[in-house]
Amino acid sequence: MVNRPALSEVSLATGVPLSKIFGVVTFYAQFHLKPRGKHVIRVCLGTACHVRGGERMLEKVGERLGIGPSETTDDQKAHSEESGVPRSLRAGTGADDR
């Protein structure tokens, strides 16, 4: 997680405007401005997954954990997020290889 004071420090140290640094941080999926849980639950909402009930699965995950999409449980143990079709599913293997 990258906190906002750290972004300001990077801006001051490099002379790069804060708006540009913020733009980079919000563009790349590897950076997060809010804390995420220890376990990240990714639910595919790509076209193939949508047809097979991806949205319902995301709802069930949220109900079970008491959180919405892109939220983290209060105990910081789990975080849910939407994702595209995993590479292995695009190849037709039926399992995520990450």
Secondary structure, DSSP 8 states (H G I E B T S, - for coil): ---HHHHHHHHHHH---HHHHHHHHHHSTT--SS---SEEEEEE-SHHHHHTTHHHHHHHHHHHHT--TT-B-TTSSEEEEEE---HHHHTT-SS---
